[in-house]
């Protein structure tokens, strides 16, 4: 289930980024960054469950940084 959600988030980010690049529409970046942060959060949870804690901490911090960017 977690792997499926990661793949779905990755596809959504890919679609938003391709759409933003082809149309020069920068208002879509907010949604792209949200799903990118969500994808990193899901990757961090997956790595934590696989007992790879240093990589999980790095992914959690990356997710926190991306999602905190949305609040600014």
N, C-alpha and C positions, 0 to 999 in steps of 0.2 A: 504494500500500500504506500509506503514511504517512497519507494523508488518510482512508482507511478506519478506521485505528486511532484517529484523532482523533474521528471521528464516533461510533465505538463507545464510546469513553470518555465523550463528551458525553452520549450516551443513557443510559449507566449512571449518571452523576452526576445526570442529570435524574430518573431513576427512583428513585434512593436519596433524593433531596431531597424528591420528592413523597411517597414512602412515609413519610419521617421527619416531614413536616409534617402528614400526615393522621392518623398514629397517635401522635404525640408521643413517638416512640421515639428517644431520643438515643444509643443504643448503635450505631446505624447510621452515625453521623457519621464514625467512623474510616475506614470503607470509602469513604464519599463523598469525604473529604479525600484519601485515597490516589489514587483515580481522578482527582480534580481536579488533583492535583500531576502525575500521569502525563500528563494532557491538556496541561497547560502545558509540560511537558518536550517532548512531541511537537510542540507548536506552536513551541517554541523551535528545535528541530531543523529544522523546515520553514522557518522564517524565516532561519535561518543558511544553509541550502542555497540560498535565494533571494537571498543576499547583502544581507540587511537585518540587519546585525550589531548595531546599537544596540537594535532591538526584540528580537532574539534574546537578548541579554544580559539585558534586563529580564525576559523570560519565563523564562530559566534561574534568575534570582534569585528570582522569584516561586515557581517550582517548588521551589527549594531551601528557601524559607521554609515553604511548605505541608508538604513532606515532613519537614522538621525538627520541625515541630509534632507530628507523629505520634510522634516519639521521646520527647517529654516526658511 
